Amino acid sequence: MAVIRTTASKREESIMLSNLASCYFSWEKNEEAKQCLDAFFVIQQQLNDAVLLASAKANMANYYMYKGEFDRAINALNEALLFYERINDIPKISFTLKRRADLYISLEEYQKAIADASTGIELLKDKNEMDIHIADYYYIIYQACNALGKYKEAISAFETAYEYKAKAISAETSNTILELKEKYETEKKEEEIKLLREQNKTKDALLQARAYFIIALLLLVVSIVTGVVFIRRQQKLKQQKKAAELEHRVLRTQMNPHFIFNALNSIQRVYVEGDTDKANDFMADFAHLMRKVLENSGSTKISVQEEVDTLRLYLELEKLRSKDRFNYTISVSEDIAAFDVQIPPLIIQPFVENAIWHGILPLTDRIGEITISIQRHSGTELMISIADNGVGFDPDSKNNQHNSRGIEITEQRIGEKVIVNSQKGTGTTISFKLKLTE
């Protein structure tokens, strides 16, 4: 244990011991932390400082949980609550109640967990800035009710937790998601109107062709039939193109709802673990990603640099959500002017998502690695590859049909073949060429 200088006052010495114990706990050096706390309590027998004692008792609960002495951990949290109540520190009371409720869930004492969560909600119900903690309490009630078989109450608690969590999202993020949905709905309606217009044009063309057929009689039969066939084919191609464009825009504008909800859960987890700075950074990244998706959805071309920036934001959020189960690298060759070269937006992200979900996350024996490479193939083409060291698959098997539609859509967008190389247990590489514009 580190030596505290005797020149410090007793209160300063106890503060340093308490802080040092917290550091040891964060480093998982629990016995060293216990030594610091024992020395701290010796000093506090004289000072009886409620603020410092409350924090130390809460830390002592960590030690007892590490030792598996859950009853003593609960007693330590009870003592911490008494001290926090003496100084009327509502946020600390709330946090300690949540820790005790979580412990009750682990001990399967669900009624006690519900009681603590309900008390916490009453403490914070008029404090808007505490919405994220209220969401935590309702989630605890959901867990307890679900375990007790009270499914109606569990559903209600889960929905309420989700509502409070949504309220806790920054205004900028909420507005971004709302604008994203509104833009998607608007574009969908516009495309439907365009399709209806095209269908009306087709009907008009058919009527006109029939009129010409009657007027021209037998002499124009061949030309009219040929014209009708040609018009029908052109209209069919136009409708297919419009449908593909609509599907592309949907893919670009609609971020997976499961990803959004899971990302928010992961950010919440970081808040609960107490790393507020890290959680704030990831919240900012999430808002930035939503804004980029919204901006890019209205463009047919974006720069390589914008695509790379969007990919990095997406990958960082997926790393947080998967608890760092993979690493990634993105390389752009030096002969590419990344800020000038234009490519279709979100052309790489669907393959990266497949690599994470179907290649990396099923891994149990190693950390996943994703490598994204953007190289110049020729003067007018880029070569893009997405490689992972995941579980792989047999490209000819039925299990590969889940991403065949995504590959087909990408091939329609770029007018090139997407090459898939995969081997079970080794990983998968997706590569394709892109015609570039500068």
C-alpha positions as CSV (number, residue, x, y, z in Angstrom):
1,M,0.0,0.0,0.0
2,A,1.3,3.5,-0.8
3,V,2.6,5.5,2.1
4,I,0.7,8.8,2.9
5,R,2.9,11.7,4.1
6,T,2.4,12.5,7.7
7,T,2.5,16.2,7.0
8,A,-1.0,16.0,5.6
9,S,-3.9,16.8,7.9
10,K,-6.0,13.9,9.1
11,R,-8.9,14.9,6.8
12,E,-6.6,15.2,3.8
13,E,-5.0,11.9,4.7
14,S,-8.4,10.1,4.9
15,I,-9.4,11.7,1.5
16,M,-6.3,10.4,-0.1
17,L,-6.8,6.9,1.4
18,S,-10.4,6.9,0.1
19,N,-9.3,8.0,-3.4
20,L,-6.5,5.5,-3.4
21,A,-9.0,2.7,-2.5
22,S,-11.2,3.7,-5.4
23,C,-8.2,3.5,-7.7
24,Y,-7.3,0.1,-6.4
25,F,-10.8,-1.1,-7.0
26,S,-10.8,0.2,-10.6
27,W,-7.5,-1.8,-11.1
28,E,-9.1,-4.9,-9.5
29,K,-6.6,-4.8,-6.7
30,N,-9.2,-5.4,-4.1
31,E,-7.0,-6.5,-1.1
32,E,-4.9,-3.3,-1.5
33,A,-8.2,-1.3,-1.6
34,K,-9.3,-3.0,1.6
35,Q,-6.1,-2.0,3.4
36,C,-6.6,1.6,2.4
37,L,-10.2,1.6,3.6
38,D,-9.2,0.0,7.0
39,A,-6.7,2.8,7.5
40,F,-9.3,5.3,6.4
41,F,-11.8,4.0,9.0
42,V,-9.2,4.3,11.8
43,I,-8.8,8.0,11.1
44,Q,-12.6,8.5,10.7
45,Q,-13.2,7.2,14.2
46,Q,-12.0,10.6,15.3
47,L,-13.3,12.8,12.4
48,N,-16.7,11.1,11.8
49,D,-17.0,13.0,8.4
50,A,-20.4,11.9,7.0
51,V,-19.5,12.8,3.4
52,L,-16.3,10.7,3.4
53,L,-17.7,7.9,5.4
54,A,-20.6,7.5,2.9
55,S,-18.2,7.2,0.0
56,A,-16.0,4.7,1.9
57,K,-18.9,2.5,2.9
58,A,-20.0,2.4,-0.7
59,N,-16.5,1.4,-1.7
60,M,-16.4,-1.3,1.1
61,A,-19.5,-2.8,-0.5
62,N,-17.4,-3.4,-3.6
63,Y,-14.9,-5.4,-1.6
64,Y,-17.6,-7.5,0.0
65,M,-19.1,-8.2,-3.4
66,Y,-15.6,-9.3,-4.6
67,K,-15.3,-11.6,-1.6
68,G,-18.8,-13.0,-2.3
69,E,-20.1,-11.8,1.1
70,F,-23.3,-10.3,-0.3
71,D,-25.0,-9.8,3.1
72,R,-22.1,-7.7,4.3
73,A,-22.1,-5.8,1.0
74,I,-25.8,-4.9,1.6
75,N,-25.0,-3.8,5.1
76,A,-22.3,-1.6,3.8
77,L,-24.7,0.0,1.3
78,N,-27.2,0.4,4.1
79,E,-24.6,2.3,6.2
80,A,-23.7,4.4,3.2
81,L,-27.4,5.3,2.7
82,L,-27.6,6.5,6.3
83,F,-24.7,8.8,5.8
84,Y,-26.0,10.2,2.5
85,E,-29.4,10.8,4.1
86,R,-27.7,12.8,6.9
87,I,-26.3,15.2,4.3
88,N,-29.4,14.9,2.0
89,D,-27.3,14.0,-1.1
90,I,-30.2,12.9,-3.4
91,P,-28.1,11.8,-6.4
92,K,-25.8,9.7,-4.1
93,I,-28.9,8.2,-2.3
94,S,-30.4,7.4,-5.7
95,F,-27.2,5.7,-6.9
96,T,-26.7,3.7,-3.8
97,L,-30.3,2.5,-3.9
98,K,-29.8,1.4,-7.5
99,R,-26.6,-0.5,-6.5
100,R,-28.5,-2.3,-3.7
101,A,-31.5,-3.0,-6.0
102,D,-29.1,-4.5,-8.6
103,L,-27.6,-6.7,-5.8
104,Y,-31.0,-7.8,-4.7
105,I,-31.7,-8.9,-8.4
106,S,-28.5,-11.0,-8.3
107,L,-29.6,-12.5,-5.0
108,E,-33.1,-13.2,-6.4
109,E,-34.7,-11.0,-3.7
110,Y,-37.0,-9.5,-6.3
111,Q,-39.5,-7.8,-3.9
112,K,-36.7,-5.9,-2.2
113,A,-35.3,-4.9,-5.6
114,I,-38.7,-3.5,-6.6
115,A,-39.0,-1.6,-3.3
116,D,-35.6,0.0,-3.7
117,A,-36.4,0.9,-7.3
118,S,-39.8,2.4,-6.4
119,T,-38.1,4.5,-3.7
120,G,-35.5,5.8,-6.2
121,I,-38.2,6.7,-8.7
122,E,-40.1,8.8,-6.0
123,L,-36.8,10.6,-5.1
124,L,-36.1,11.5,-8.8
125,K,-39.6,11.9,-10.4
126,D,-39.5,15.7,-10.4
127,K,-35.9,16.0,-11.6
128,N,-35.8,16.0,-15.4
129,E,-32.0,15.7,-15.5
130,M,-32.3,12.3,-13.7
131,D,-34.4,10.7,-16.5
132,I,-31.6,8.2,-17.3
133,H,-31.5,7.0,-13.7
134,I,-35.3,6.7,-13.6
135,A,-35.0,4.5,-16.7
136,D,-32.6,2.3,-14.8
137,Y,-35.0,1.9,-11.9
138,Y,-37.8,0.9,-14.2
139,Y,-35.5,-1.6,-15.9
140,I,-34.8,-3.1,-12.5
141,I,-38.6,-3.4,-11.9
142,Y,-38.9,-5.0,-15.3
143,Q,-36.2,-7.6,-14.4
144,A,-37.8,-8.4,-11.1
145,C,-41.4,-8.7,-12.4
146,N,-40.2,-10.8,-15.3
147,A,-38.5,-13.2,-12.9
148,L,-41.6,-13.3,-10.7
149,G,-43.8,-14.1,-13.7
150,K,-45.6,-10.8,-13.5
151,Y,-45.5,-10.2,-17.2
152,K,-48.0,-7.4,-17.5
153,E,-46.1,-5.4,-14.9
154,A,-42.8,-6.3,-16.6
155,I,-44.0,-5.1,-20.0
156,S,-45.3,-1.8,-18.5
157,A,-42.0,-1.2,-16.6
158,F,-39.9,-2.0,-19.8
159,E,-42.0,0.4,-21.9
160,T,-41.6,3.1,-19.2
161,A,-37.9,2.5,-19.0
162,Y,-37.6,2.9,-22.7
163,E,-39.6,6.2,-22.6
164,Y,-37.4,7.7,-19.9
165,K,-34.3,6.5,-21.8
166,A,-35.5,8.2,-24.9
167,K,-36.1,11.4,-23.0
168,A,-32.6,11.3,-21.7
169,I,-31.1,11.4,-25.2
170,S,-29.7,14.8,-26.1
171,A,-32.0,17.1,-27.9
172,E,-29.7,17.1,-30.9
173,T,-29.8,13.3,-31.2
174,S,-33.5,13.2,-30.8
175,N,-34.0,15.8,-33.5
176,T,-31.6,14.0,-35.8
177,I,-33.6,10.7,-35.5
178,L,-36.9,12.6,-35.9
179,E,-35.6,14.4,-39.0
180,L,-34.3,11.1,-40.4
181,K,-37.7,9.4,-40.0
182,E,-39.5,12.4,-41.5
183,K,-37.1,12.6,-44.5
184,Y,-37.6,8.8,-45.1
185,E,-41.4,9.2,-45.0
186,T,-41.3,12.2,-47.3
187,E,-39.0,10.6,-49.8
188,K,-41.1,7.4,-49.7
189,K,-44.2,9.4,-50.6
190,E,-42.4,11.3,-53.3
191,E,-41.2,8.0,-54.9
192,E,-44.7,6.5,-54.7
193,I,-46.1,9.6,-56.5
194,K,-43.4,9.2,-59.2
195,L,-44.3,5.6,-59.6
196,L,-48.0,6.4,-60.0
197,R,-47.1,9.0,-62.6
198,E,-45.1,6.5,-64.5
199,Q,-47.9,4.1,-64.4
200,N,-50.3,6.7,-65.7
201,K,-47.9,7.5,-68.5
202,T,-47.8,3.9,-69.4
203,K,-51.6,3.7,-69.6
204,D,-51.7,6.8,-71.8
205,A,-49.0,5.4,-74.1
206,L,-51.0,2.2,-74.5
207,L,-54.2,4.1,-75.3
208,Q,-52.4,6.1,-77.9
209,A,-50.8,3.0,-79.4
210,R,-54.2,1.4,-79.8
211,A,-55.6,4.6,-81.5
212,Y,-52.7,4.5,-84.0
213,F,-53.4,0.8,-84.5
214,I,-57.0,1.5,-85.5
215,I,-56.1,4.4,-87.8
216,A,-53.2,2.7,-89.6
217,L,-55.1,-0.6,-89.9
218,L,-53.1,-3.5,-91.3
219,L,-50.3,-1.4,-92.8
220,L,-49.2,-0.3,-89.3
221,V,-49.7,-3.5,-87.4
222,V,-46.1,-4.5,-87.3
223,S,-44.8,-1.1,-86.3
224,I,-47.5,-0.7,-83.7
225,V,-46.8,-4.1,-82.1
226,T,-43.1,-3.3,-82.1
227,G,-43.8,0.1,-80.5
228,V,-46.0,-1.4,-77.8
229,V,-43.4,-4.0,-76.9
230,F,-40.7,-1.4,-76.8
231,I,-42.8,1.0,-74.7
232,R,-43.7,-1.8,-72.2
233,R,-40.1,-2.8,-71.9
234,Q,-39.0,0.7,-71.3
235,Q,-41.7,1.4,-68.7
236,K,-40.8,-1.9,-66.9
237,L,-37.2,-0.9,-66.8
238,K,-38.1,2.6,-65.5
239,Q,-40.3,1.1,-62.8
240,Q,-37.5,-1.3,-61.8
241,K,-35.0,1.6,-61.7
242,K,-37.4,3.7,-59.6
243,A,-38.0,0.8,-57.2
244,A,-34.3,0.1,-56.9
245,E,-33.7,3.8,-56.2
246,L,-36.4,3.8,-53.5
247,E,-34.9,0.8,-51.9
248,H,-31.4,2.3,-52.0
249,R,-32.7,5.5,-50.3
250,V,-34.5,3.4,-47.7
251,L,-31.2,1.6,-47.0
252,R,-29.3,4.8,-46.8
253,T,-31.8,6.7,-44.6
254,Q,-33.1,4.0,-42.3
255,M,-30.5,3.0,-39.7
256,N,-31.3,-0.4,-38.1
257,P,-33.7,0.3,-35.1
258,H,-32.0,-2.6,-33.2
259,F,-28.7,-0.9,-33.7
260,I,-30.0,2.4,-32.4
261,F,-31.6,0.8,-29.3
262,N,-28.6,-1.4,-28.6
263,A,-26.3,1.6,-29.0
264,L,-28.3,3.6,-26.5
265,N,-28.2,0.6,-24.1
266,S,-24.4,0.4,-24.4
267,I,-24.1,4.2,-23.8
268,Q,-26.4,3.8,-20.7
269,R,-24.1,1.0,-19.5
270,V,-21.1,3.3,-19.6
271,Y,-23.1,5.9,-17.6
272,V,-24.1,3.3,-15.0
273,E,-20.4,2.2,-14.7
274,G,-19.6,5.7,-13.8
275,D,-17.4,6.7,-16.7
276,T,-19.3,9.8,-17.6
277,D,-16.7,11.3,-19.8
278,K,-16.5,8.2,-22.0
279,A,-20.3,8.0,-22.1
280,N,-20.6,11.6,-23.2
281,D,-18.0,11.0,-25.9
282,F,-19.9,8.1,-27.3
283,M,-23.2,10.0,-27.1
284,A,-21.6,12.7,-29.2
285,D,-20.3,10.1,-31.7
286,F,-23.8,8.6,-31.9
287,A,-25.4,12.0,-32.6
288,H,-22.6,12.7,-35.2
289,L,-23.3,9.4,-36.9
290,M,-27.1,10.1,-37.1
291,R,-26.4,13.5,-38.5
292,K,-24.0,12.1,-41.2
293,V,-26.5,9.4,-42.2
294,L,-29.2,12.1,-42.6
295,E,-26.9,14.4,-44.6
296,N,-25.6,11.6,-46.8
297,S,-29.1,10.3,-47.5
298,G,-29.9,13.3,-49.7
299,S,-26.8,12.9,-51.9
300,T,-26.0,10.5,-54.7
301,K,-22.3,11.0,-54.2
302,I,-20.0,11.8,-51.2
303,S,-16.3,12.0,-50.8
304,V,-14.2,9.0,-49.8
305,Q,-13.2,10.9,-46.6
306,E,-16.9,11.4,-45.6
307,E,-17.5,7.7,-46.2
308,V,-14.5,6.8,-44.1
309,D,-15.5,9.2,-41.3
310,T,-19.0,7.7,-41.2
311,L,-17.6,4.1,-41.1
312,R,-15.3,5.0,-38.1
313,L,-18.2,6.4,-36.1
314,Y,-20.3,3.3,-36.9
315,L,-17.5,0.9,-36.0
316,E,-16.7,2.7,-32.7
317,L,-20.3,2.5,-31.6
318,E,-20.4,-1.2,-32.6
319,K,-17.2,-1.8,-30.6
320,L,-18.8,-0.2,-27.5
321,R,-21.9,-2.2,-27.9
322,S,-20.0,-5.5,-28.3
323,K,-17.6,-4.7,-25.4
324,D,-14.5,-4.4,-27.7
325,R,-14.9,-7.9,-29.2
326,F,-13.1,-6.7,-32.4
327,N,-10.5,-4.3,-33.7
328,Y,-10.5,-2.6,-37.1
329,T,-8.3,-0.8,-39.6
330,I,-9.3,1.5,-42.5
331,S,-6.6,2.2,-45.1
332,V,-6.9,4.6,-48.1
333,S,-4.0,4.5,-50.6
334,E,-2.0,7.7,-50.8
335,D,-2.7,8.2,-54.5
336,I,-6.4,8.8,-53.8
337,A,-7.5,12.4,-53.1
338,A,-9.9,11.4,-50.3
339,F,-11.6,14.8,-50.1
340,D,-12.2,15.0,-53.8
341,V,-12.9,11.5,-55.1
342,Q,-16.7,10.9,-55.0
343,I,-18.4,7.5,-54.3
344,P,-22.0,6.5,-53.5
345,P,-22.9,7.0,-49.8
346,L,-23.0,4.1,-47.3
347,I,-21.8,1.7,-50.0
348,I,-19.4,-0.1,-47.6
349,Q,-21.4,0.0,-44.3
350,P,-23.8,-2.9,-45.1
351,F,-20.8,-5.3,-45.7
352,V,-19.1,-4.1,-42.5
353,E,-22.3,-4.7,-40.6
354,N,-22.5,-8.3,-42.0
355,A,-18.9,-8.8,-41.1
356,I,-19.6,-7.9,-37.4
357,W,-22.9,-9.7,-37.0
358,H,-22.4,-12.8,-39.0
359,G,-18.6,-13.1,-38.9
360,I,-17.1,-11.6,-35.7
361,L,-19.8,-11.8,-33.0
362,P,-20.2,-15.6,-33.2
363,L,-16.4,-16.0,-32.5
364,T,-15.6,-17.6,-29.1
365,D,-11.9,-18.3,-29.4
366,R,-10.3,-15.0,-30.6
367,I,-10.7,-11.2,-31.0
368,G,-12.2,-10.2,-34.3
369,E,-10.3,-8.2,-36.9
370,I,-11.9,-6.2,-39.6
371,T,-9.8,-4.7,-42.4
372,I,-11.3,-2.1,-44.8
373,S,-9.1,-1.2,-47.8
374,I,-9.7,1.5,-50.4
375,Q,-7.1,1.3,-53.2
376,R,-6.8,2.8,-56.7
377,H,-7.5,0.0,-59.2
378,S,-6.9,2.1,-62.4
379,G,-7.2,5.7,-63.5
380,T,-11.0,5.6,-63.3
381,E,-11.7,2.8,-60.7
382,L,-11.3,2.1,-57.0
383,M,-10.9,-1.4,-55.5
384,I,-12.7,-1.8,-52.2
385,S,-12.4,-4.8,-49.9
386,I,-13.8,-5.7,-46.5
387,A,-12.1,-8.6,-44.8
388,D,-12.8,-10.3,-41.4
389,N,-11.3,-13.2,-39.5
390,G,-14.7,-14.4,-38.4
391,V,-16.4,-17.8,-38.6
392,G,-16.8,-17.7,-42.4
393,F,-19.3,-19.7,-44.4
394,D,-19.6,-21.9,-47.5
395,P,-20.5,-19.4,-50.3
396,D,-22.6,-22.0,-52.1
397,S,-24.6,-23.0,-49.0
398,K,-28.2,-21.9,-48.2
399,N,-26.8,-20.1,-45.1
400,N,-25.4,-17.5,-47.4
401,Q,-28.8,-16.4,-48.7
402,H,-29.2,-13.8,-45.9
403,N,-26.9,-11.3,-47.6
404,S,-27.6,-12.2,-51.3
405,R,-30.2,-9.4,-51.5
406,G,-27.8,-6.8,-50.2
407,I,-25.1,-7.9,-52.7
408,E,-27.7,-7.7,-55.5
409,I,-28.7,-4.2,-54.5
410,T,-25.0,-3.1,-54.3
411,E,-24.3,-4.6,-57.8
412,Q,-27.3,-2.6,-59.2
413,R,-25.9,0.6,-57.6
414,I,-22.3,0.3,-58.8
415,G,-22.9,-1.7,-62.0
416,E,-20.1,-4.2,-61.1
417,K,-19.9,-7.7,-59.7
418,V,-19.3,-8.1,-55.9
419,I,-16.8,-10.9,-55.3
420,V,-17.3,-13.0,-52.1
421,N,-14.4,-15.2,-50.8
422,S,-15.1,-17.1,-47.6
423,Q,-13.9,-20.2,-45.8
424,K,-15.4,-21.7,-42.7
425,G,-13.4,-21.0,-39.6
426,T,-11.1,-18.6,-41.4
427,G,-13.1,-15.5,-42.4
428,T,-14.7,-13.7,-45.3
429,T,-13.5,-11.1,-47.8
430,I,-15.9,-8.9,-49.9
431,S,-14.4,-7.0,-52.8
432,F,-15.7,-4.9,-55.6
433,K,-14.7,-2.1,-58.0
434,L,-16.1,1.4,-58.1
435,K,-16.0,3.9,-60.9
436,L,-14.9,7.2,-59.5
437,T,-15.5,10.8,-60.2
438,E,-13.3,13.7,-59.1
